Amino acid sequence: MLPEWFRLIGIVIIIAGMALRLRTTAVVLAAAAATGLAAGMEPLAILSILGKAFVDNRLMTLFLLTLPAIGLCERFGLREQSAAWIRSIGAATPGRIAIAYQLFRILHGALGIRVNGHAVFVRPLVYPMSAGAIPVEQQDADLELVKAASIASENYGNFYGQNLSPVQPGVLLVYATLANLGYAPNLWAIVAYSIPMMLLSVAAASVQFLWYDRLRANQAKGRS
């Protein structure tokens, strides 16, 4: 009979697997199997639980369908075309593009649409457009900051815009939690309380992105 603390073997396996940079899926499955065996479960019972968990959460794997599509678009020049198009807009700057994308991301959150993200929009579209707004001779020094601003616009828009629709998981989680605690929550009230933080995030991000544009412009004058 194994001691009770041995059931924590799964945590050790996960820490060791992450430290050794092993494949995440294999590490998690190994940790789950080891924990189940340490708890005295039958192997078939462990497989049944893993299979049920996969079936119950199978929609989480739909994002894999976007990867081949994005890869094909990039293969046929999506990044190059988006950069070339943004160069034709004289008023475009990396900061303004980041602000526009953040607002676009918030709008999608308010509509309950989940088609954005780092892999789907930032890497193939937003970042190339932001880089295309910088003159070629300045890009070597600025591309990492442009990349950071593009990623930040996605994170700000997603984090503060995801609770602007009553069908978003975050709102439903808050609603269910309050209901289980005996309160009588209102979905639209939860959404309304999310709006001030969203507006504050847009204002703070706009200052950040426009400050970056000004800093980059001053550096460009110094180089010239």
Helices and strands as residue ranges (DSSP letters): G 4-8, H 9-19, H 24-38, H 43-56, G 58-65, H 66-75, H 78-87, H 94-111, I 118-126, H 127-132, G 136-138, H 139-161, H 169-180, H 187-223
